[in-house]
Structure formats: C-alpha cells, structure tokens
Amino acid sequence: MERNETMEEISLQELFFILRKRLWMIILFIVIGIVAAGLVSFYVLKPEYQTFTTLMVGKPKDYQVENKIEYNDLLLNQRLVHTYGVLVQSRDVSDKVIENLGLDMSFDTFSNKVSVNLVKDTEIIKIQVTDNDPVLATDIANETAAVFMDSVKKFMKVENVQVIDEAQVPKNPIKPRPMLNIAIAGVLGLMFGIFLVFLLEYLDNTIKTPKDVEKYLQLSVIGAIPKVKNDKTKLISLIDPKSPITEAFRTLRTNIQFSSIDKVLKTIVITSSTPNEGKSTVAANLAGTIAQGDKKVLLLDCDLRKPKVHKVFGLDNSEGLTNILVGNKTLEDVAYKYGNLENFSIITSGPIPPNPAELIGSKSMKSFLQEAEENFDMIIIDTPPVGVVTDSAVLSTIVDGIIIVASVGQTEVGDITRGKGLLDKVKSNIIGTVLNKVPIGGKSYYKYGYYKYYGYFGEEDNKRGKRRAR
C-alpha cells in the first residue's frame, strides 16, 4: 500500500514538474486567447441589438370582464397561435415590411433578423428582431406586428390579434459580450496550453530521468551533474572545490570506486551517443576530482577527430597523443601539468591524423596505455561519440570500463540505445551512465534548486597548464 502511494506521489510530482517546465507556454496561449478575444470583441464584431413586440390572440369579447371566457375559445386561440406564427414569417408579410420601411435587403436577410417565439400553453406571440441598428430593429418589430395584423384580417377575415407591448429602442447590445468572450478565450487558451505541453512531453523522446536510463538502457545512473550556464564553470571542480557541483563529481568518483569490487578500474573511457552532450567537460572535471583525492591521474584526449580537452584547459595542441602513437614523442614530452596539481597530467590529442580509427586500434595505442597504467593510478580517456564513429567501441575493448554521458532533455533515446548496442556487441564493460546538464531550477527530479544558493562558483583562475620539462 505504501509503495503504491509513493509511486502515485512521484507521478504527481513529475506531472507538476512537466507543467512548470513549460509554464511559459501555457501563459502564452492564455495571453494570446485573451488578447485575441478582446480585439475581436471590441474592434471586429459589430454590436447587435434585440427588441420584441408582444401580441395576444383572442376575440375582443374574450377579454371583457363581464363576459365568461369559454374553454373552447381558449383552445381555438392557442391553436391559432401556431398558425399565426408561420404567417408572421411568411414572404407576404416580410415583403410588405421591407417595402413599407424602404429597406434594402432580401427576404433571406430579413428572415434572419426576425424570429417568432410562441409562449407555450398561452395565446402570446413575441416578434423578436435583432439588428446592428437599435432604431431599425424597433421599427421592424413594430411594422411587422402591424403588417401581420392586417394579414390576419385579409386572410382569416377576423380581428382577434392585439398588441400587448410595442417594441422599445434597446439601450444595450446583446452581443458581443467582451468579458464573457475574454473569459472563455482565457479558459480555452489554458486548456490548449496544457494539452500542448503534455503532447510535447509525450513526443519528447529524450532521456530526462534515471527511470528513463533504467528503462531503455538497463543501466544504473552513477552520477548526476547539474547544468551550468557558461563556459567559465567548465572546470568548476578545479576552480572551486567547495562548490556543490564539485560535490556531484565527488559522488561520481565514489560511485566509480564502488562500481567494481573484484576488479580495479584504472583506465576509463568517457563517451556519449552524440556530440555536444558534455562528455569532455565531465571527463575533465572527473579527472580533476580524482586527482584532488591524492591519486596520480592522467587525462587523455583520444578524440582524434574533434578534440576538445585542449580547449577546456586552454592548452596548446600542436603536440599530443598522435605524436606518441607515430613514435615521434614520448609521454613525458607531451604531458601537461595543471596548476599546482603535480599529480594531475593532461595529454591532448595532438595533430588530427588522416586515419584516427587505425591509430586508436593500433598496437601502439595498446602499448601506450600499458605504459601509462604503470605510471598513473587512474587514466580518464575522452573519446568521440560512440553513436557517430567506432573509436570509442574499439578503445573500450582494451580498457577497464566505459561511462556513457547522457544530456538531460537532449539525448535521444534511439541514439543512446544504438550507442549502447554497439558497445554490447564488442562486450564492453559499461560502468554506468552519467546524467549531465540536469536542470537546477524549479523542482526537478533531482531537486537541485539549492545549487542556486551558492551562486556562480567563483571566477576561473588564470592558471594554465605548463608542459613538463623535457
């Protein structure tokens, strides 16, 4: 019972989060509806006025107090009411009214303006007229009543219709009703906005929560990195060790350590399914966080197509891994140190080769990693997206494990499942998934709103890498 209640509570939280995430869209449609209804009601629609003339069917003697009203006469009059209702709207009556008033309109137009209401179980007829001109509506109502009475005398040869109330000039239009229209438009805008929000959420086939990772990838989430707003925070774990985002990387570091009990993870590949998911930033901060734990760490840029590690750290990329693999340089020749962390080394990609895949899968690469394992406690390797090229899959066969980075609200389920499929085919040891760019505003799944309390984590220091002395 408690489990069901918990699941229901989570569902409601996610429901409200979906609405809050796109609240601007709902408000936009409400405003559009209200503004549109207001403009149409006040400036487009012409006001319509309505008035009516009331008639009673019956012989004059029927309504004299001294005479007794007979029941049969009442029944006859009530039956005549229906006949007279048809006569009021006849072409003969309509044409005479149009002629008498000098109206420039057709019979159909006139008929749309005039309606007859028969009060049930009475001898009352109401001739109701609607028009944009209140005076004209009054004239039509009264003239129709007069012409109708003449027609009764002409066709029925009786005078049994009397005017009870003549039509009066209406002061207020019956429509449009601006406030009602605006209220209805606002409600419709709200309903359409909510419908569209849930439709977009339904059509949104991206990874958003750990549940999505478990459902589509059957992998655990070993880290969740909050979304940062600018490039100055890319190296937050090295700039501000006390920031909550750095704490998120420490949690990731701990989860990696406990993800494999029987086997020590020394070489770890960081990849993603598609570009621009933040894998290079995750690799850089993870390596820096591990180095802060007094381990000797090497950050290696194996993205030999579109390398980014040198850009993250502001390093020269004229020499790097490719030089080592072709035998021109050694590890000591091209390794950088970051700031005061003597135990943190960085090797950039170096010149982009014409055959990246061959270099990554070469014996030289395997030999270099074996050499690096002897000199470092842990090696973090940034690689190209596994869903784009095969470099990550090839490299994953000669390392201890691989981590897939997924960007919340960006990574498509189809892309990341295909990427995982490629890794499964080569029997890669997938350690887990890191959710990157987790929203910190509002009450998202991770409730990272408290990150705002710390502001923006300080300015990036001016420390740049210095090349190891050769």
C-alpha positions in Angstrom: 0.0 0.0 0.0 2.8 2.4 0.9 4.6 1.5 -2.3 1.6 2.4 -4.4 1.1 5.7 -2.6 4.8 6.6 -3.1 4.6 5.8 -6.8 1.4 7.9 -7.1 3.1 10.8 -5.2 6.1 10.7 -7.6 3.8 10.7 -10.6 2.1 13.8 -9.3 5.4 15.5 -8.7 6.5 14.7 -12.2 3.2 15.9 -13.5 3.5 19.3 -11.9 7.2 19.5 -13.0 6.1 18.9 -16.6 3.6 21.8 -16.3 6.1 24.0 -14.5 8.8 23.3 -17.0 6.7 24.7 -19.9 4.6 27.1 -17.8 5.6 29.9 -20.2 3.8 28.1 -23.0 0.6 27.8 -21.0 0.7 31.5 -20.1 1.5 32.4 -23.7 -1.6 30.7 -25.0 -3.8 32.3 -22.2 -2.5 35.7 -23.1 -3.0 35.1 -26.9 -6.5 33.9 -26.3 -7.4 36.9 -24.1 -5.8 39.5 -26.4 -7.4 37.9 -29.5 -10.9 37.8 -27.9 -10.6 41.3 -26.7 -9.5 42.7 -30.1 -12.3 40.8 -31.9 -15.0 41.7 -29.3 -14.1 45.4 -29.2 -12.9 46.2 -32.7 -14.1 43.5 -35.1 -17.6 42.3 -34.1 -20.4 44.8 -34.5 -22.8 45.2 -31.6 -26.2 43.6 -32.1 -29.4 44.9 -30.5 -32.6 43.0 -29.8 -36.1 44.1 -29.2 -39.6 42.5 -29.5 -43.3 43.2 -29.9 -45.7 41.1 -27.8 -49.1 40.1 -29.3 -52.1 38.2 -27.9 -54.5 36.1 -30.0 -58.2 36.3 -29.0 -61.5 38.0 -29.8 -62.1 41.3 -28.1 -65.1 40.0 -26.2 -62.9 37.2 -24.7 -61.1 39.7 -22.6 -64.1 41.7 -21.3 -64.6 41.1 -17.6 -68.4 40.9 -17.8 -68.3 38.0 -20.4 -67.5 34.5 -19.5 -64.5 33.0 -21.2 -65.3 29.7 -22.9 -62.8 26.9 -22.8 -63.3 26.0 -26.4 -62.4 29.5 -27.4 -59.2 29.3 -25.4 -58.2 26.1 -27.2 -59.0 27.6 -30.5 -56.9 30.7 -29.9 -53.9 28.5 -28.7 -54.1 26.5 -31.9 -54.3 29.7 -34.0 -51.1 30.9 -32.3 -49.1 28.3 -34.2 -50.8 29.3 -37.5 -50.2 32.9 -36.9 -46.5 32.2 -36.0 -46.0 30.8 -39.5 -47.9 33.8 -41.0 -45.7 36.3 -39.3 -42.6 34.9 -41.1 -44.3 34.5 -44.5 -42.9 36.1 -47.6 -46.0 38.2 -48.0 -45.6 39.8 -44.6 -41.8 40.2 -44.9 -42.0 41.8 -48.4 -44.6 44.4 -47.2 -42.5 45.3 -44.2 -39.4 45.7 -46.4 -41.5 47.9 -48.8 -43.1 50.0 -46.1 -39.8 50.7 -44.4 -37.8 51.1 -47.6 -35.3 48.5 -46.6 -32.5 47.5 -49.0 -32.4 43.8 -48.1 -33.5 40.4 -49.4 -36.2 38.2 -47.9 -33.5 35.8 -46.6 -31.6 38.6 -44.9 -34.9 39.9 -43.4 -35.8 36.4 -42.2 -32.5 36.1 -40.4 -33.3 39.2 -38.4 -36.9 38.3 -37.4 -37.9 35.4 -35.3 -41.2 34.4 -33.7 -41.4 33.0 -30.2 -44.6 31.2 -29.2 -45.1 31.1 -25.4 -46.0 27.6 -24.5 -49.6 26.9 -23.4 -50.5 30.6 -23.9 -52.0 32.8 -26.6 -48.9 35.0 -26.6 -46.7 35.7 -29.7 -43.4 37.5 -29.5 -42.0 39.0 -32.7 -38.2 39.3 -31.9 -35.9 41.4 -34.1 -32.1 41.5 -34.0 -30.1 44.2 -35.9 -26.9 46.3 -35.6 -29.1 49.4 -35.5 -31.3 49.5 -32.4 -33.8 52.0 -34.0 -34.1 49.9 -37.1 -34.7 46.8 -35.0 -37.5 48.6 -33.2 -39.1 49.8 -36.4 -39.0 46.4 -38.0 -40.6 44.8 -34.9 -43.5 47.2 -34.7 -44.0 47.3 -38.5 -44.0 43.5 -38.7 -46.7 43.4 -36.0 -48.8 45.9 -37.9 -48.5 44.2 -41.2 -49.2 40.8 -39.6 -52.4 42.1 -38.1 -53.5 43.4 -41.5 -52.7 40.0 -43.0 -54.9 38.3 -40.4 -57.8 40.5 -41.4 -57.1 39.8 -45.0 -56.7 36.0 -44.9 -58.6 35.0 -41.8 -61.4 37.6 -42.0 -61.1 38.1 -38.2 -59.8 40.7 -35.9 -58.5 38.6 -33.0 -54.9 39.9 -32.6 -54.0 42.7 -30.2 -50.7 44.4 -29.4 -49.8 44.0 -25.7 -46.3 45.6 -25.7 -44.8 47.6 -28.5 -41.1 47.3 -29.2 -38.9 49.8 -27.5 -35.5 51.0 -28.6 -32.9 48.8 -26.8 -30.1 50.7 -25.0 -27.5 47.9 -24.6 -26.4 45.3 -27.2 -27.0 41.7 -26.5 -23.6 40.8 -28.1 -20.7 40.8 -28.3 -20.2 40.3 -24.6 -16.5 41.2 -24.3 -15.9 40.0 -20.7 -17.6 36.6 -21.3 -15.7 36.2 -24.6 -12.4 37.1 -22.9 -13.1 34.6 -20.0 -13.9 31.8 -22.4 -10.9 32.5 -24.5 -8.7 32.5 -21.4 -10.0 29.1 -20.4 -9.7 27.7 -23.9 -6.1 29.1 -24.0 -5.4 27.4 -20.7 -6.8 24.1 -21.9 -5.0 24.2 -25.2 -1.7 25.2 -23.5 -1.9 22.3 -21.1 -2.8 19.9 -23.9 0.1 21.1 -26.0 2.5 20.8 -23.0 1.6 17.2 -22.4 1.6 16.5 -26.2 5.2 17.8 -26.5 6.2 15.8 -23.4 4.7 12.7 -24.9 6.5 13.3 -28.2 9.7 14.2 -26.4 11.8 11.1 -26.8 14.8 12.2 -24.8 16.4 11.0 -21.6 15.1 13.0 -18.7 15.3 10.9 -15.5 17.1 7.9 -14.1 13.9 5.9 -14.7 14.5 6.5 -18.5 18.0 5.2 -18.2 16.9 2.1 -16.4 14.0 1.5 -18.7 15.8 1.9 -22.1 19.4 1.0 -21.3 19.1 -1.3 -18.3 22.0 0.7 -16.7 22.4 2.4 -13.4 23.0 6.2 -13.1 26.3 6.6 -11.3 26.3 10.4 -11.4 24.1 13.5 -12.0 25.9 16.7 -12.9 23.9 20.0 -12.7 23.6 22.2 -15.7 25.9 25.2 -15.8 25.2 28.4 -17.6 28.6 29.5 -19.1 32.0 28.3 -20.2 33.6 29.8 -17.1 32.3 26.9 -15.0 33.6 24.1 -17.2 36.4 23.4 -14.7 34.4 24.0 -11.6 35.9 21.0 -9.8 39.3 22.5 -10.1 38.3 26.2 -9.6 36.0 25.8 -6.5 36.5 22.5 -4.7 33.8 23.5 -2.2 31.0 24.1 -4.7 28.0 21.7 -4.8 28.8 20.8 -8.4 32.2 19.7 -7.4 30.5 17.6 -4.8 28.4 16.0 -7.6 31.7 15.0 -9.2 33.0 13.6 -5.9 29.9 11.5 -5.7 30.6 10.3 -9.2 34.2 9.4 -8.2 32.9 7.5 -5.2 30.3 5.6 -7.3 33.0 4.6 -9.8 35.2 3.3 -7.0 32.4 1.1 -5.6 31.1 0.0 -9.0 33.7 -2.8 -9.3 34.8 -4.6 -6.2 36.6 -7.5 -7.8 38.4 -5.5 -10.4 40.4 -2.2 -10.0 39.3 0.3 -12.6 42.4 2.1 -13.9 41.5 3.0 -17.4 38.1 4.5 -18.0 36.6 5.8 -21.3 34.2 8.6 -21.3 31.8 8.8 -24.3 28.3 9.8 -25.3 25.9 8.9 -28.0 26.0 12.2 -29.9 28.1 15.4 -29.9 27.6 18.3 -27.5 26.4 16.3 -24.6 29.3 17.5 -22.3 31.4 14.4 -22.2 34.7 16.3 -22.4 33.6 18.6 -19.5 32.6 15.5 -17.5 36.0 13.8 -18.3 38.0 16.9 -17.3 36.2 17.5 -14.0 36.1 13.8 -13.1 39.9 13.6 -13.7 40.5 16.7 -11.7 38.3 15.5 -8.8 40.1 12.1 -8.7 43.4 14.0 -8.7 42.3 16.0 -5.7 41.9 12.7 -3.9 45.7 12.3 -3.9 45.8 9.9 -6.8 48.1 10.2 -9.8 45.7 10.9 -12.7 46.2 11.2 -16.5 43.5 12.9 -18.6 43.9 11.6 -22.2 42.2 13.1 -25.2 41.5 10.2 -27.6 39.1 12.2 -29.7 41.3 12.4 -32.8 38.6 14.0 -34.9 37.2 16.9 -33.0 39.3 17.2 -29.8 38.2 19.5 -27.0 40.3 18.8 -24.0 42.9 21.4 -25.0 40.1 23.9 -25.4 38.8 23.2 -21.9 42.1 23.7 -20.3 43.4 26.4 -22.7 46.4 24.3 -23.8 48.5 24.1 -27.0 47.5 21.1 -29.2 50.4 21.1 -31.6 51.8 18.0 -29.9 50.0 15.2 -28.2 48.8 11.6 -28.4 49.2 11.3 -32.2 52.8 12.2 -31.8 53.3 9.4 -29.3 51.4 6.8 -31.4 53.6 7.5 -34.5 56.7 7.3 -32.4 57.8 11.0 -32.6 57.3 11.8 -28.9 57.2 10.2 -25.5 54.6 10.5 -22.8 57.0 12.8 -20.8 57.5 15.0 -23.9 53.8 16.0 -24.4 52.2 15.7 -20.9 51.0 18.9 -19.3 50.5 19.7 -15.6 47.5 21.6 -14.4 48.2 24.4 -11.9 49.6 23.2 -8.6 48.3 19.6 -9.0 51.5 17.8 -9.7 49.7 14.5 -9.7 47.3 15.6 -12.5 48.7 15.2 -16.0 47.0 16.0 -19.3 47.8 14.8 -22.8 45.9 16.5 -25.6 45.1 14.8 -28.9 47.8 16.5 -30.9 47.6 17.0 -34.7 44.4 15.4 -36.2 45.5 12.4 -38.3 44.0 11.2 -41.5 43.4 7.7 -40.0 42.0 8.1 -36.5 40.4 4.7 -36.2 43.6 2.9 -37.3 45.6 4.8 -34.7 43.1 4.1 -31.9 43.0 0.4 -32.7 46.8 0.1 -33.2 49.3 -1.9 -31.2 51.0 1.4 -30.4 47.8 2.6 -28.6 47.7 -0.6 -26.6 51.3 -0.3 -25.7 51.0 3.3 -24.7 48.1 2.5 -22.4 50.1 -0.2 -20.7 52.9 2.2 -20.2 50.5 4.8 -18.8 49.0 2.3 -16.4 52.5 1.8 -14.9 52.9 5.5 -14.2 49.4 6.5 -13.1 46.8 5.4 -10.7 43.9 6.2 -13.0 43.5 7.2 -16.6 40.4 9.1 -17.8 40.0 8.9 -21.6 37.9 11.3 -23.6 36.7 9.8 -26.8 34.4 10.6 -29.8 30.6 9.9 -29.5 30.0 6.2 -29.8 27.0 6.7 -32.0 28.9 8.7 -34.6 32.2 6.8 -35.0 33.5 3.4 -33.8 36.6 4.8 -32.0 35.0 4.5 -28.5 33.8 1.0 -29.1 37.3 -0.1 -30.4 39.0 1.6 -27.4 36.6 0.1 -24.9 37.9 -3.4 -25.7 41.4 -2.5 -24.2 40.3 -0.5 -21.2 38.8 -1.5 -17.8 35.5 0.2 -18.3 33.4 2.8 -20.1 31.0 5.5 -19.0 28.2 6.9 -21.1 27.3 10.5 -20.7 23.6 11.5 -21.4 22.4 15.1 -21.5 19.0 15.6 -19.9 16.4 16.7 -22.3 18.9 16.4 -25.2 20.0 12.8 -25.7 17.5 10.9 -27.9 16.5 7.5 -26.6 17.1 6.0 -30.0 20.6 7.4 -30.3 21.8 6.3 -26.8 20.3 2.8 -27.2 22.0 2.4 -30.6 25.3 3.5 -29.0 24.9 1.1 -26.1 24.1 -1.7 -28.6 27.4 -1.0 -30.4 29.3 -1.3 -27.0 27.4 -4.5 -26.1 28.5 -6.1 -29.4 32.2 -5.7 -28.5 31.4 -6.8 -24.9 32.4 -3.5 -23.3 32.4 -3.2 -19.6 29.8 -0.4 -19.2 30.2 1.0 -15.7 27.1 3.1 -15.9 25.6 6.4 -17.1 26.2 9.9 -16.1 23.3 12.3 -16.4 24.7 15.7 -17.5 23.1 19.1 -17.6 20.5 18.3 -15.0 18.2 21.3 -14.6 18.9 23.1 -11.3 15.9 25.5 -11.5 12.5 24.6 -10.1 11.6 21.3 -8.5 13.1 18.8 -11.0 13.6 15.2 -10.3 16.9 15.8 -8.5 15.7 18.9 -6.7 18.9 20.8 -7.5 17.4 24.2 -6.6 19.8 24.5 -3.6 22.7 25.0 -6.1 21.4 28.5 -6.7 22.2 29.3 -3.1 25.9 29.2 -3.9 25.7 31.5 -6.9 28.2 31.0 -9.7 31.1 29.3 -8.0 33.8 32.0 -8.5 35.9 33.1 -11.4 38.1 30.8 -13.3 41.6 31.2 -12.2 44.3 32.2 -14.6 46.3 29.1 -14.0 47.2 27.4 -17.3 48.9 24.2 -18.0 52.6 24.1 -18.2 54.4 21.5 -20.2 56.6 19.0 -18.3 60.3 19.8 -18.6 61.8 17.6 -21.3 
